[in-house]
Amino acid sequence: MHFTLKQLQSFVAIARDNNVSRAAETLSLSQSAVSSSLNELESQLGSLLFDRIGKRLQLNEVGQRILPHAVELLARADELERLVRSGEALGNFKVGATLTIGNYLATLLISDFMRTFPGTRVGLKVANTSQIVEGMRQFDLDIGLIEGDCFDPDLDVIPWREDELVVFCAPDHRLAKKTTISLDDLSEENWIVREPGSGTRAVFDRAVAGKLQQLDILLELEHTEAIIRAVESQLGIGCVSRLALEDALGRGSLIALPTPWFDLRRHFYFVLHKQRYLTAGVKQFLALCQQSRQPGAAI
């Protein structure tokens, strides 16, 4: 059997997009070239890898079994090429991060990594937990950094660092002026929170469940900064990561409210696909992330 890297690249690209034309765009090849590569690979393997549904290609059982191995072979080939060219085998890879991590940690970590290893390129996708998990399942991402739960049997979920959510308000808000705050006070407020599907929202929902007489959610927003701005405008009170509030709390433009009734602690996690080969670059990036949680670390 003598399949080529070009054939594997076409197969993996089609598997990700379920469409030959989009795969051709990704690979900067003609549709006919991509189709021919797939046909040649299927012929050599003696089995179809996709079910043809109109113009759409759906990965079948055989294709699903060999996809992780094809992705691994391509990763190893890229590593080998870089080793020959530069004496290093870090390669390029793509990180998926949930919004809090992506906006307040991942960009700093990636910048530090690229300064340490010049010439390395790291892509970053920022989305909510469910979207990052799906990206990992589909082999679109090499590593995930999430703040929510993940129970997918194909993925390894590894604790990374601790975080906590904070209930907060504007300094002119009525709760900011009270010496003591009750659950009844919080029940009377409008809440501005993250959207369902986000890790932040999952922690918030668990923390307040059964504690408040009523929960009046005025806005559900996809971006932490939008929640902060809405709370600063006194539209209501919010609940986001302390990591996102550090500057505002330091300036006094927002006030943290004591909420001893709620357990708002949580973990950030690494997500890795059990069947995906870890390149030297991904391993080095994981090591950098681990160092960042240590006392005295810069991030």
Secondary structure by P-SEA (a helix, b strand, c coil): ccccaaaaaaaaaaaacccaaaaaaaacccaaaaaaaaaaaaaaacccccccccccccccaaaaaaaaaaaaaaaaaaaaaaaaccccccccbbbbbccccccccaaaaaaaaaaacccbbbbbbbbcaaaaaaaaaaccccccccccccccccbbbbbcbbbbbbbcccccccccccccccaaaaaabbbbbbccccaaaaaaaaaacccccccccccccccaaaaaaaaaaccccccccccccaaaaaaccbbbbbccccccbbbbbbbbbccccccaaaaaaaaaaaaaacccccc
